[in-house]
């Protein structure tokens, strides 16, 4: 795992879950081009290929550490 990915992990549980996921699910936690920390929460196969459902991560699902702020995310997202 790269040092760049290590910066987004607040605890060993989150790091371990992401490290142990099989392809094509990995990486499930990533930083989007706009800087928002995202998690893949669903996959669907279609005629066009594999589709992903992503969700911004506000708090770590394992330790509860606040990872980013909803207001800051809203400012980064363009509609």
mmCIF file of the N, C-alpha and C atoms, coordinates in Angstrom:
data_MODEL
# 
_entry.id   MODEL 
# 
loop_
_atom_site.group_PDB 
_atom_site.id 
_atom_site.type_symbol 
_atom_site.label_atom_id 
_atom_site.label_alt_id 
_atom_site.label_comp_id 
_atom_site.label_asym_id 
_atom_site.label_entity_id 
_atom_site.label_seq_id 
_atom_site.pdbx_PDB_ins_code 
_atom_site.Cartn_x 
_atom_site.Cartn_y 
_atom_site.Cartn_z 
_atom_site.occupancy 
_atom_site.B_iso_or_equiv 
_atom_site.pdbx_formal_charge 
_atom_site.auth_seq_id 
_atom_site.auth_comp_id 
_atom_site.auth_asym_id 
_atom_site.auth_atom_id 
_atom_site.pdbx_PDB_model_num 
ATOM 1   N N  . UNK A 1 1  ? 0.854   -1.173 0.000   1.00 0.00 ? 1  UNK A N  1 
ATOM 2   C CA . UNK A 1 1  ? 0.000   0.000  0.000   1.00 0.00 ? 1  UNK A CA 1 
ATOM 3   C C  . UNK A 1 1  ? 0.899   1.235  0.000   1.00 0.00 ? 1  UNK A C  1 
ATOM 4   N N  . UNK A 1 2  ? 0.532   2.235  -0.793  1.00 0.00 ? 2  UNK A N  1 
ATOM 5   C CA . UNK A 1 2  ? 1.387   3.410  -0.926  1.00 0.00 ? 2  UNK A CA 1 
ATOM 6   C C  . UNK A 1 2  ? 1.274   4.334  0.278   1.00 0.00 ? 2  UNK A C  1 
ATOM 7   N N  . UNK A 1 3  ? 2.284   5.177  0.461   1.00 0.00 ? 3  UNK A N  1 
ATOM 8   C CA . UNK A 1 3  ? 2.261   6.158  1.542   1.00 0.00 ? 3  UNK A CA 1 
ATOM 9   C C  . UNK A 1 3  ? 1.115   7.134  1.369   1.00 0.00 ? 3  UNK A C  1 
ATOM 10  N N  . UNK A 1 4  ? 0.745   7.445  0.126   1.00 0.00 ? 4  UNK A N  1 
ATOM 11  C CA . UNK A 1 4  ? -0.363  8.367  -0.131  1.00 0.00 ? 4  UNK A CA 1 
ATOM 12  C C  . UNK A 1 4  ? -1.663  7.811  0.420   1.00 0.00 ? 4  UNK A C  1 
ATOM 13  N N  . UNK A 1 5  ? -1.860  6.504  0.325   1.00 0.00 ? 5  UNK A N  1 
ATOM 14  C CA . UNK A 1 5  ? -3.081  5.909  0.873   1.00 0.00 ? 5  UNK A CA 1 
ATOM 15  C C  . UNK A 1 5  ? -3.040  5.864  2.390   1.00 0.00 ? 5  UNK A C  1 
ATOM 16  N N  . UNK A 1 6  ? -1.861  5.708  2.971   1.00 0.00 ? 6  UNK A N  1 
ATOM 17  C CA . UNK A 1 6  ? -1.752  5.645  4.428   1.00 0.00 ? 6  UNK A CA 1 
ATOM 18  C C  . UNK A 1 6  ? -2.305  6.888  5.106   1.00 0.00 ? 6  UNK A C  1 
ATOM 19  N N  . UNK A 1 7  ? -2.225  8.054  4.458   1.00 0.00 ? 7  UNK A N  1 
ATOM 20  C CA . UNK A 1 7  ? -2.692  9.287  5.079   1.00 0.00 ? 7  UNK A CA 1 
ATOM 21  C C  . UNK A 1 7  ? -4.196  9.287  5.351   1.00 0.00 ? 7  UNK A C  1 
ATOM 22  N N  . UNK A 1 8  ? -4.971  8.479  4.631   1.00 0.00 ? 8  UNK A N  1 
ATOM 23  C CA . UNK A 1 8  ? -6.422  8.498  4.822   1.00 0.00 ? 8  UNK A CA 1 
ATOM 24  C C  . UNK A 1 8  ? -6.893  7.520  5.894   1.00 0.00 ? 8  UNK A C  1 
ATOM 25  N N  . UNK A 1 9  ? -5.991  6.686  6.421   1.00 0.00 ? 9  UNK A N  1 
ATOM 26  C CA . UNK A 1 9  ? -6.391  5.700  7.404   1.00 0.00 ? 9  UNK A CA 1 
ATOM 27  C C  . UNK A 1 9  ? -6.138  6.210  8.818   1.00 0.00 ? 9  UNK A C  1 
ATOM 28  N N  . UNK A 1 10 ? -7.186  6.244  9.614   1.00 0.00 ? 10 UNK A N  1 
ATOM 29  C CA . UNK A 1 10 ? -7.082  6.725  10.988  1.00 0.00 ? 10 UNK A CA 1 
ATOM 30  C C  . UNK A 1 10 ? -6.839  5.587  11.971  1.00 0.00 ? 10 UNK A C  1 
ATOM 31  N N  . UNK A 1 11 ? -7.091  4.333  11.534  1.00 0.00 ? 11 UNK A N  1 
ATOM 32  C CA . UNK A 1 11 ? -6.934  3.210  12.456  1.00 0.00 ? 11 UNK A CA 1 
ATOM 33  C C  . UNK A 1 11 ? -6.551  1.946  11.685  1.00 0.00 ? 11 UNK A C  1 
ATOM 34  N N  . UNK A 1 12 ? -6.041  0.965  12.402  1.00 0.00 ? 12 UNK A N  1 
ATOM 35  C CA . UNK A 1 12 ? -5.627  -0.291 11.785  1.00 0.00 ? 12 UNK A CA 1 
ATOM 36  C C  . UNK A 1 12 ? -6.805  -1.059 11.188  1.00 0.00 ? 12 UNK A C  1 
ATOM 37  N N  . UNK A 1 13 ? -7.996  -0.920 11.777  1.00 0.00 ? 13 UNK A N  1 
ATOM 38  C CA . UNK A 1 13 ? -9.168  -1.641 11.255  1.00 0.00 ? 13 UNK A CA 1 
ATOM 39  C C  . UNK A 1 13 ? -9.517  -1.182 9.855   1.00 0.00 ? 13 UNK A C  1 
ATOM 40  N N  . UNK A 1 14 ? -9.572  0.132  9.643   1.00 0.00 ? 14 UNK A N  1 
ATOM 41  C CA . UNK A 1 14 ? -9.877  0.656  8.312   1.00 0.00 ? 14 UNK A CA 1 
ATOM 42  C C  . UNK A 1 14 ? -8.787  0.277  7.323   1.00 0.00 ? 14 UNK A C  1 
ATOM 43  N N  . UNK A 1 15 ? -7.536  0.379  7.726   1.00 0.00 ? 15 UNK A N  1 
ATOM 44  C CA . UNK A 1 15 ? -6.413  0.013  6.869   1.00 0.00 ? 15 UNK A CA 1 
ATOM 45  C C  . UNK A 1 15 ? -6.499  -1.478 6.497   1.00 0.00 ? 15 UNK A C  1 
ATOM 46  N N  . UNK A 1 16 ? -6.807  -2.324 7.455   1.00 0.00 ? 16 UNK A N  1 
ATOM 47  C CA . UNK A 1 16 ? -6.877  -3.760 7.218   1.00 0.00 ? 16 UNK A CA 1 
ATOM 48  C C  . UNK A 1 16 ? -8.000  -4.168 6.297   1.00 0.00 ? 16 UNK A C  1 
ATOM 49  N N  . UNK A 1 17 ? -9.154  -3.561 6.456   1.00 0.00 ? 17 UNK A N  1 
ATOM 50  C CA . UNK A 1 17 ? -10.299 -3.893 5.605   1.00 0.00 ? 17 UNK A CA 1 
ATOM 51  C C  . UNK A 1 17 ? -10.005 -3.549 4.161   1.00 0.00 ? 17 UNK A C  1 
ATOM 52  N N  . UNK A 1 18 ? -9.464  -2.382 3.938   1.00 0.00 ? 18 UNK A N  1 
ATOM 53  C CA . UNK A 1 18 ? -9.171  -1.967 2.579   1.00 0.00 ? 18 UNK A CA 1 
ATOM 54  C C  . UNK A 1 18 ? -8.072  -2.832 1.972   1.00 0.00 ? 18 UNK A C  1 
ATOM 55  N N  . UNK A 1 19 ? -7.066  -3.173 2.741   1.00 0.00 ? 19 UNK A N  1 
ATOM 56  C CA . UNK A 1 19 ? -5.952  -3.966 2.236   1.00 0.00 ? 19 UNK A CA 1 
ATOM 57  C C  . UNK A 1 19 ? -6.367  -5.380 1.869   1.00 0.00 ? 19 UNK A C  1 
ATOM 58  N N  . UNK A 1 20 ? -7.387  -5.930 2.523   1.00 0.00 ? 20 UNK A N  1 
ATOM 59  C CA . UNK A 1 20 ? -7.764  -7.322 2.320   1.00 0.00 ? 20 UNK A CA 1 
ATOM 60  C C  . UNK A 1 20 ? -8.902  -7.537 1.325   1.00 0.00 ? 20 UNK A C  1 
ATOM 61  N N  . UNK A 1 21 ? -9.407  -6.471 0.695   1.00 0.00 ? 21 UNK A N  1 
ATOM 62  C CA . UNK A 1 21 ? -10.509 -6.637 -0.244  1.00 0.00 ? 21 UNK A CA 1 
ATOM 63  C C  . UNK A 1 21 ? -9.999  -7.128 -1.597  1.00 0.00 ? 21 UNK A C  1 
ATOM 64  N N  . UNK A 1 22 ? -10.748 -8.055 -2.219  1.00 0.00 ? 22 UNK A N  1 
ATOM 65  C CA . UNK A 1 22 ? -10.339 -8.589 -3.524  1.00 0.00 ? 22 UNK A CA 1 
ATOM 66  C C  . UNK A 1 22 ? -10.694 -7.624 -4.664  1.00 0.00 ? 22 UNK A C  1 
ATOM 67  N N  . UNK A 1 23 ? -10.058 -7.792 -5.795  1.00 0.00 ? 23 UNK A N  1 
ATOM 68  C CA . UNK A 1 23 ? -10.418 -7.040 -7.006  1.00 0.00 ? 23 UNK A CA 1 
ATOM 69  C C  . UNK A 1 23 ? -11.805 -7.495 -7.434  1.00 0.00 ? 23 UNK A C  1 
ATOM 70  N N  . UNK A 1 24 ? -12.661 -6.699 -8.063  1.00 0.00 ? 24 UNK A N  1 
ATOM 71  C CA . UNK A 1 24 ? -12.398 -5.319 -8.451  1.00 0.00 ? 24 UNK A CA 1 
ATOM 72  C C  . UNK A 1 24 ? -12.786 -4.306 -7.372  1.00 0.00 ? 24 UNK A C  1 
ATOM 73  N N  . UNK A 1 25 ? -13.083 -4.777 -6.186  1.00 0.00 ? 25 UNK A N  1 
ATOM 74  C CA . UNK A 1 25 ? -13.537 -3.881 -5.133  1.00 0.00 ? 25 UNK A CA 1 
ATOM 75  C C  . UNK A 1 25 ? -12.443 -2.959 -4.617  1.00 0.00 ? 25 UNK A C  1 
ATOM 76  N N  . UNK A 1 26 ? -11.196 -3.381 -4.682  1.00 0.00 ? 26 UNK A N  1 
ATOM 77  C CA . UNK A 1 26 ? -10.103 -2.570 -4.150  1.00 0.00 ? 26 UNK A CA 1 
ATOM 78  C C  . UNK A 1 26 ? -9.685  -1.521 -5.175  1.00 0.00 ? 26 UNK A C  1 
ATOM 79  N N  . UNK A 1 27 ? -9.357  -0.319 -4.829  1.00 0.00 ? 27 UNK A N  1 
ATOM 80  C CA . UNK A 1 27 ? -9.477  0.218  -3.473  1.00 0.00 ? 27 UNK A CA 1 
ATOM 81  C C  . UNK A 1 27 ? -10.899 0.707  -3.210  1.00 0.00 ? 27 UNK A C  1 
ATOM 82  N N  . UNK A 1 28 ? -11.426 0.404  -2.075  1.00 0.00 ? 28 UNK A N  1 
ATOM 83  C CA . UNK A 1 28 ? -12.777 0.855  -1.751  1.00 0.00 ? 28 UNK A CA 1 
ATOM 84  C C  . UNK A 1 28 ? -12.767 2.213  -1.092  1.00 0.00 ? 28 UNK A C  1 
ATOM 85  N N  . UNK A 1 29 ? -11.651 2.610  -0.530  1.00 0.00 ? 29 UNK A N  1 
ATOM 86  C CA . UNK A 1 29 ? -11.515 3.943  0.053   1.00 0.00 ? 29 UNK A CA 1 
ATOM 87  C C  . UNK A 1 29 ? -10.488 4.684  -0.771  1.00 0.00 ? 29 UNK A C  1 
ATOM 88  N N  . UNK A 1 30 ? -10.873 5.851  -1.255  1.00 0.00 ? 30 UNK A N  1 
ATOM 89  C CA . UNK A 1 30 ? -9.971  6.615  -2.109  1.00 0.00 ? 30 UNK A CA 1 
ATOM 90  C C  . UNK A 1 30 ? -10.278 8.103  -2.011  1.00 0.00 ? 30 UNK A C  1 
ATOM 91  N N  . UNK A 1 31 ? -9.353  8.917  -2.448  1.00 0.00 ? 31 UNK A N  1 
ATOM 92  C CA . UNK A 1 31 ? -9.557  10.357 -2.498  1.00 0.00 ? 31 UNK A CA 1 
ATOM 93  C C  . UNK A 1 31 ? -9.893  10.720 -3.944  1.00 0.00 ? 31 UNK A C  1 
ATOM 94  N N  . UNK A 1 32 ? -11.076 11.297 -4.158  1.00 0.00 ? 32 UNK A N  1 
ATOM 95  C CA . UNK A 1 32 ? -11.533 11.674 -5.492  1.00 0.00 ? 32 UNK A CA 1 
ATOM 96  C C  . UNK A 1 32 ? -10.691 12.835 -6.030  1.00 0.00 ? 32 UNK A C  1 
ATOM 97  N N  . UNK A 1 33 ? -10.833 13.096 -7.310  1.00 0.00 ? 33 UNK A N  1 
ATOM 98  C CA . UNK A 1 33 ? -10.081 14.178 -7.949  1.00 0.00 ? 33 UNK A CA 1 
ATOM 99  C C  . UNK A 1 33 ? -10.332 15.527 -7.288  1.00 0.00 ? 33 UNK A C  1 
ATOM 100 N N  . UNK A 1 34 ? -11.525 15.715 -6.706  1.00 0.00 ? 34 UNK A N  1 
ATOM 101 C CA . UNK A 1 34 ? -11.852 16.988 -6.046  1.00 0.00 ? 34 UNK A CA 1 
ATOM 102 C C  . UNK A 1 34 ? -11.387 17.029 -4.590  1.00 0.00 ? 34 UNK A C  1 
ATOM 103 N N  . UNK A 1 35 ? -10.698 15.953 -4.131  1.00 0.00 ? 35 UNK A N  1 
ATOM 104 C CA . UNK A 1 35 ? -10.146 15.920 -2.784  1.00 0.00 ? 35 UNK A CA 1 
ATOM 105 C C  . UNK A 1 35 ? -11.037 15.287 -1.729  1.00 0.00 ? 35 UNK A C  1 
ATOM 106 N N  . UNK A 1 36 ? -12.257 14.905 -2.100  1.00 0.00 ? 36 UNK A N  1 
ATOM 107 C CA . UNK A 1 36 ? -13.192 14.299 -1.148  1.00 0.00 ? 36 UNK A CA 1 
ATOM 108 C C  . UNK A 1 36 ? -12.835 12.833 -0.933  1.00 0.00 ? 36 UNK A C  1 
ATOM 109 N N  . UNK A 1 37 ? -12.798 12.410 0.331   1.00 0.00 ? 37 UNK A N  1 
ATOM 110 C CA . UNK A 1 37 ? -12.531 11.024 0.690   1.00 0.00 ? 37 UNK A CA 1 
ATOM 111 C C  . UNK A 1 37 ? -13.803 10.216 0.463   1.00 0.00 ? 37 UNK A C  1 
ATOM 112 N N  . UNK A 1 38 ? -13.711 9.178  -0.359  1.00 0.00 ? 38 UNK A N  1 
ATOM 113 C CA . UNK A 1 38 ? -14.883 8.399  -0.773  1.00 0.00 ? 38 UNK A CA 1 
ATOM 114 C C  . UNK A 1 38 ? -14.703 6.921  -0.432  1.00 0.00 ? 38 UNK A C  1 
ATOM 115 N N  . UNK A 1 39 ? -15.845 6.213  -0.339  1.00 0.00 ? 39 UNK A N  1 
ATOM 116 C CA . UNK A 1 39 ? -15.846 4.762  -0.137  1.00 0.00 ? 39 UNK A CA 1 
ATOM 117 C C  . UNK A 1 39 ? -16.827 4.151  -1.134  1.00 0.00 ? 39 UNK A C  1 
ATOM 118 N N  . UNK A 1 40 ? -16.402 3.091  -1.817  1.00 0.00 ? 40 UNK A N  1 
ATOM 119 C CA . UNK A 1 40 ? -17.290 2.347  -2.697  1.00 0.00 ? 40 UNK A CA 1 
ATOM 120 C C  . UNK A 1 40 ? -18.194 1.495  -1.805  1.00 0.00 ? 40 UNK A C  1 
ATOM 121 N N  . UNK A 1 41 ? -19.510 1.687  -1.936  1.00 0.00 ? 41 UNK A N  1 
ATOM 122 C CA . UNK A 1 41 ? -20.455 0.951  -1.093  1.00 0.00 ? 41 UNK A CA 1 
ATOM 123 C C  . UNK A 1 41 ? -21.292 -0.046 -1.884  1.00 0.00 ? 41 UNK A C  1 
ATOM 124 N N  . UNK A 1 42 ? -21.156 -0.036 -3.204  1.00 0.00 ? 42 UNK A N  1 
ATOM 125 C CA . UNK A 1 42 ? -21.912 -0.986 -4.005  1.00 0.00 ? 42 UNK A CA 1 
ATOM 126 C C  . UNK A 1 42 ? -21.343 -1.126 -5.401  1.00 0.00 ? 42 UNK A C  1 
ATOM 127 N N  . UNK A 1 43 ? -21.558 -2.279 -6.000  1.00 0.00 ? 43 UNK A N  1 
ATOM 128 C CA . UNK A 1 43 ? -21.115 -2.575 -7.357  1.00 0.00 ? 43 UNK A CA 1 
ATOM 129 C C  . UNK A 1 43 ? -22.284 -3.166 -8.126  1.00 0.00 ? 43 UNK A C  1 
ATOM 130 N N  . UNK A 1 44 ? -22.368 -2.854 -9.414  1.00 0.00 ? 44 UNK A N  1 
ATOM 131 C CA . UNK A 1 44 ? -23.385 -3.453 -10.268 1.00 0.00 ? 44 UNK A CA 1 
ATOM 132 C C  . UNK A 1 44 ? -22.767 -3.696 -11.645 1.00 0.00 ? 44 UNK A C  1 
ATOM 133 N N  . UNK A 1 45 ? -23.064 -4.862 -12.198 1.00 0.00 ? 45 UNK A N  1 
ATOM 134 C CA . UNK A 1 45 ? -22.579 -5.187 -13.540 1.00 0.00 ? 45 UNK A CA 1 
ATOM 135 C C  . UNK A 1 45 ? -23.673 -4.832 -14.535 1.00 0.00 ? 45 UNK A C  1 
ATOM 136 N N  . UNK A 1 46 ? -23.326 -4.082 -15.572 1.00 0.00 ? 46 UNK A N  1 
ATOM 137 C CA . UNK A 1 46 ? -24.289 -3.727 -16.617 1.00 0.00 ? 46 UNK A CA 1 
ATOM 138 C C  . UNK A 1 46 ? -23.673 -4.048 -17.968 1.00 0.00 ? 46 UNK A C  1 
ATOM 139 N N  . UNK A 1 47 ? -24.434 -3.818 -19.029 1.00 0.00 ? 47 UNK A N  1 
ATOM 140 C CA . UNK A 1 47 ? -23.914 -4.062 -20.372 1.00 0.00 ? 47 UNK A CA 1 
ATOM 141 C C  . UNK A 1 47 ? -22.733 -3.148 -20.679 1.00 0.00 ? 47 UNK A C  1 
ATOM 142 N N  . UNK A 1 48 ? -22.691 -1.971 -20.039 1.00 0.00 ? 48 UNK A N  1 
ATOM 143 C CA . UNK A 1 48 ? -21.603 -1.015 -20.265 1.00 0.00 ? 48 UNK A CA 1 
ATOM 144 C C  . UNK A 1 48 ? -20.370 -1.318 -19.420 1.00 0.00 ? 48 UNK A C  1 
ATOM 145 N N  . UNK A 1 49 ? -20.478 -2.245 -18.493 1.00 0.00 ? 49 UNK A N  1 
ATOM 146 C CA . UNK A 1 49 ? -19.363 -2.585 -17.621 1.00 0.00 ? 49 UNK A CA 1 
ATOM 147 C C  . UNK A 1 49 ? -19.743 -2.520 -16.158 1.00 0.00 ? 49 UNK A C  1 
ATOM 148 N N  . UNK A 1 50 ? -18.733 -2.479 -15.310 1.00 0.00 ? 50 UNK A N  1 
ATOM 149 C CA . UNK A 1 50 ? -18.945 -2.452 -13.874 1.00 0.00 ? 50 UNK A CA 1 
ATOM 150 C C  . UNK A 1 50 ? -19.241 -1.035 -13.412 1.00 0.00 ? 50 UNK A C  1 
ATOM 151 N N  . UNK A 1 51 ? -20.313 -0.864 -12.646 1.00 0.00 ? 51 UNK A N  1 
ATOM 152 C CA . UNK A 1 51 ? -20.675 0.438  -12.103 1.00 0.00 ? 51 UNK A CA 1 
ATOM 153 C C  . UNK A 1 51 ? -20.460 0.465  -10.603 1.00 0.00 ? 51 UNK A C  1 
ATOM 154 N N  . UNK A 1 52 ? -20.123 1.637  -10.097 1.00 0.00 ? 52 UNK A N  1 
ATOM 155 C CA . UNK A 1 52 ? -19.823 1.804  -8.675  1.00 0.00 ? 52 UNK A CA 1 
ATOM 156 C C  . UNK A 1 52 ? -20.771 2.801  -8.035  1.00 0.00 ? 52 UNK A C  1 
ATOM 157 N N  . UNK A 1 53 ? -21.176 2.538  -6.801  1.00 0.00 ? 53 UNK A N  1 
ATOM 158 C CA . UNK A 1 53 ? -21.915 3.488  -5.985  1.00 0.00 ? 53 UNK A CA 1 
ATOM 159 C C  . UNK A 1 53 ? -20.964 3.953  -4.901  1.00 0.00 ? 53 UNK A C  1 
ATOM 160 N N  . UNK A 1 54 ? -20.650 5.248  -4.901  1.00 0.00 ? 54 UNK A N  1 
ATOM 161 C CA . UNK A 1 54 ? -19.696 5.818  -3.958  1.00 0.00 ? 54 UNK A CA 1 
ATOM 162 C C  . UNK A 1 54 ? -20.414 6.693  -2.943  1.00 0.00 ? 54 UNK A C  1 
ATOM 163 N N  . UNK A 1 55 ? -19.845 6.779  -1.764  1.00 0.00 ? 55 UNK A N  1 
ATOM 164 C CA . UNK A 1 55 ? -20.379 7.615  -0.689  1.00 0.00 ? 55 UNK A CA 1 
ATOM 165 C C  . UNK A 1 55 ? -19.224 8.345  -0.035  1.00 0.00 ? 55 UNK A C  1 
ATOM 166 N N  . UNK A 1 56 ? -19.402 9.641  0.198   1.00 0.00 ? 56 UNK A N  1 
ATOM 167 C CA . UNK A 1 56 ? -18.384 10.395 0.921   1.00 0.00 ? 56 UNK A CA 1 
ATOM 168 C C  . UNK A 1 56 ? -18.321 9.879  2.356   1.00 0.00 ? 56 UNK A C  1 
ATOM 169 N N  . UNK A 1 57 ? -17.124 9.790  2.905   1.00 0.00 ? 57 UNK A N  1 
ATOM 170 C CA . UNK A 1 57 ? -16.923 9.317  4.272   1.00 0.00 ? 57 UNK A CA 1 
ATOM 171 C C  . UNK A 1 57 ? -16.740 10.527 5.179   1.00 0.00 ? 57 UNK A C  1 
ATOM 172 N N  . UNK A 1 58 ? -17.612 10.668 6.171   1.00 0.00 ? 58 UNK A N  1 
ATOM 173 C CA . UNK A 1 58 ? -17.469 11.743 7.149   1.00 0.00 ? 58 UNK A CA 1 
ATOM 174 C C  . UNK A 1 58 ? -16.700 11.271 8.371   1.00 0.00 ? 58 UNK A C  1 
ATOM 175 N N  . UNK A 1 59 ? -17.029 10.062 8.848   1.00 0.00 ? 59 UNK A N  1 
ATOM 176 C CA . UNK A 1 59 ? -16.402 9.486  10.039  1.00 0.00 ? 59 UNK A CA 1 
ATOM 177 C C  . UNK A 1 59 ? -15.966 8.059  9.726   1.00 0.00 ? 59 UNK A C  1 
ATOM 178 N N  . UNK A 1 60 ? -14.888 7.627  10.353  1.00 0.00 ? 60 UNK A N  1 
ATOM 179 C CA . UNK A 1 60 ? -14.431 6.249  10.195  1.00 0.00 ? 60 UNK A CA 1 
ATOM 180 C C  . UNK A 1 60 ? -15.509 5.300  10.720  1.00 0.00 ? 60 UNK A C  1 
ATOM 181 N N  . UNK A 1 61 ? -15.890 4.284  9.934   1.00 0.00 ? 61 UNK A N  1 
ATOM 182 C CA . UNK A 1 61 ? -16.913 3.340  10.403  1.00 0.00 ? 61 UNK A CA 1 
ATOM 183 C C  . UNK A 1 61 ? -16.441 2.425  11.528  1.00 0.00 ? 61 UNK A C  1 
ATOM 184 N N  . UNK A 1 62 ? -15.150 2.429  11.834  1.00 0.00 ? 62 UNK A N  1 
ATOM 185 C CA . UNK A 1 62 ? -14.611 1.542  12.856  1.00 0.00 ? 62 UNK A CA 1 
ATOM 186 C C  . UNK A 1 62 ? -14.285 2.249  14.162  1.00 0.00 ? 62 UNK A C  1 
ATOM 187 N N  . UNK A 1 63 ? -13.632 3.407  14.076  1.00 0.00 ? 63 UNK A N  1 
ATOM 188 C CA . UNK A 1 63 ? -13.217 4.075  15.317  1.00 0.00 ? 63 UNK A CA 1 
ATOM 189 C C  . UNK A 1 63 ? -13.961 5.387  15.567  1.00 0.00 ? 63 UNK A C  1 
ATOM 190 N N  . UNK A 1 64 ? -14.713 5.863  14.573  1.00 0.00 ? 64 UNK A N  1 
ATOM 191 C CA . UNK A 1 64 ? -15.506 7.077  14.752  1.00 0.00 ? 64 UNK A CA 1 
ATOM 192 C C  . UNK A 1 64 ? -14.755 8.378  14.552  1.00 0.00 ? 64 UNK A C  1 
ATOM 193 N N  . UNK A 1 65 ? -13.497 8.316  14.178  1.00 0.00 ? 65 UNK A N  1 
ATOM 194 C CA . UNK A 1 65 ? -12.715 9.534  13.962  1.00 0.00 ? 65 UNK A CA 1 
ATOM 195 C C  . UNK A 1 65 ? -13.337 10.346 12.832  1.00 0.00 ? 65 UNK A C  1 
ATOM 196 N N  . UNK A 1 66 ? -13.492 11.649 13.058  1.00 0.00 ? 66 UNK A N  1 
ATOM 197 C CA . UNK A 1 66 ? -14.000 12.526 12.007  1.00 0.00 ? 66 UNK A CA 1 
ATOM 198 C C  . UNK A 1 66 ? -12.916 12.688 10.958  1.00 0.00 ? 66 UNK A C  1 
ATOM 199 N N  . UNK A 1 67 ? -13.235 12.325 9.717   1.00 0.00 ? 67 UNK A N  1 
ATOM 200 C CA . UNK A 1 67 ? -12.266 12.360 8.638   1.00 0.00 ? 67 UNK A CA 1 
ATOM 201 C C  . UNK A 1 67 ? -12.407 13.587 7.751   1.00 0.00 ? 67 UNK A C  1 
ATOM 202 N N  . UNK A 1 68 ? -13.623 14.090 7.620   1.00 0.00 ? 68 UNK A N  1 
ATOM 203 C CA . UNK A 1 68 ? -13.864 15.283 6.824   1.00 0.00 ? 68 UNK A CA 1 
ATOM 204 C C  . UNK A 1 68 ? -15.200 15.883 7.205   1.00 0.00 ? 68 UNK A C  1 
ATOM 205 N N  . UNK A 1 69 ? -15.406 17.120 6.795   1.00 0.00 ? 69 UNK A N  1 
ATOM 206 C CA . UNK A 1 69 ? -16.572 17.899 7.188   1.00 0.00 ? 69 UNK A CA 1 
ATOM 207 C C  . UNK A 1 69 ? -17.569 17.993 6.028   1.00 0.00 ? 69 UNK A C  1 
ATOM 208 N N  . UNK A 1 70 ? -18.857 17.824 6.323   1.00 0.00 ? 70 UNK A N  1 
ATOM 209 C CA . UNK A 1 70 ? -19.894 17.858 5.283   1.00 0.00 ? 70 UNK A CA 1 
ATOM 210 C C  . UNK A 1 70 ? -19.912 19.200 4.554   1.00 0.00 ? 70 UNK A C  1 
ATOM 211 N N  . UNK A 1 71 ? -19.708 20.287 5.263   1.00 0.00 ? 71 UNK A N  1 
ATOM 212 C CA . UNK A 1 71 ? -19.709 21.613 4.638   1.00 0.00 ? 71 UNK A CA 1 
ATOM 213 C C  . UNK A 1 71 ? -18.536 21.735 3.661   1.00 0.00 ? 71 UNK A C  1 
ATOM 214 N N  . UNK A 1 72 ? -17.381 21.252 4.056   1.00 0.00 ? 72 UNK A N  1 
ATOM 215 C CA . UNK A 1 72 ? -16.200 21.295 3.181   1.00 0.00 ? 72 UNK A CA 1 
ATOM 216 C C  . UNK A 1 72 ? -16.432 20.438 1.945   1.00 0.00 ? 72 UNK A C  1 
ATOM 217 N N  . UNK A 1 73 ? -17.080 19.295 2.102   1.00 0.00 ? 73 UNK A N  1 
ATOM 218 C CA . UNK A 1 73 ? -17.388 18.424 0.974   1.00 0.00 ? 73 UNK A CA 1 
ATOM 219 C C  . UNK A 1 73 ? -18.321 19.151 0.013   1.00 0.00 ? 73 UNK A C  1 
ATOM 220 N N  . UNK A 1 74 ? -19.361 19.768 0.537   1.00 0.00 ? 74 UNK A N  1 
ATOM 221 C CA . UNK A 1 74 ? -20.330 20.484 -0.291  1.00 0.00 ? 74 UNK A CA 1 
ATOM 222 C C  . UNK A 1 74 ? -19.654 21.580 -1.119  1.00 0.00 ? 74 UNK A C  1 
ATOM 223 N N  . UNK A 1 75 ? -18.655 22.218 -0.553  1.00 0.00 ? 75 UNK A N  1 
ATOM 224 C CA . UNK A 1 75 ? -17.938 23.268 -1.263  1.00 0.00 ? 75 UNK A CA 1 
ATOM 225 C C  . UNK A 1 75 ? -17.078 22.707 -2.391  1.00 0.00 ? 75 UNK A C  1 
ATOM 226 N N  . UNK A 1 76 ? -16.656 21.460 -2.268  1.00 0.00 ? 76 UNK A N  1 
ATOM 227 C CA . UNK A 1 76 ? -15.794 20.834 -3.283  1.00 0.00 ? 76 UNK A CA 1 
ATOM 228 C C  . UNK A 1 76 ? -16.591 20.224 -4.427  1.00 0.00 ? 76 UNK A C  1 
ATOM 229 N N  . UNK A 1 77 ? -17.861 19.907 -4.182  1.00 0.00 ? 77 UNK A N  1 
ATOM 230 C CA . UNK A 1 77 ? -18.685 19.213 -5.174  1.00 0.00 ? 77 UNK A CA 1 
ATOM 231 C C  . UNK A 1 77 ? -19.367 20.224 -6.072  1.00 0.00 ? 77 UNK A C  1 
ATOM 232 N N  . UNK A 1 78 ? -19.249 20.002 -7.380  1.00 0.00 ? 78 UNK A N  1 
ATOM 233 C CA . UNK A 1 78 ? -19.952 20.874 -8.325  1.00 0.00 ? 78 UNK A CA 1 
ATOM 234 C C  . UNK A 1 78 ? -21.155 20.123 -8.883  1.00 0.00 ? 78 UNK A C  1 
ATOM 235 N N  . UNK A 1 79 ? -22.262 20.813 -8.958  1.00 0.00 ? 79 UNK A N  1 
ATOM 236 C CA . UNK A 1 79 ? -23.502 20.195 -9.471  1.00 0.00 ? 79 UNK A CA 1 
ATOM 237 C C  . UNK A 1 79 ? -23.851 20.776 -10.814 1.00 0.00 ? 79 UNK A C  1 
# 
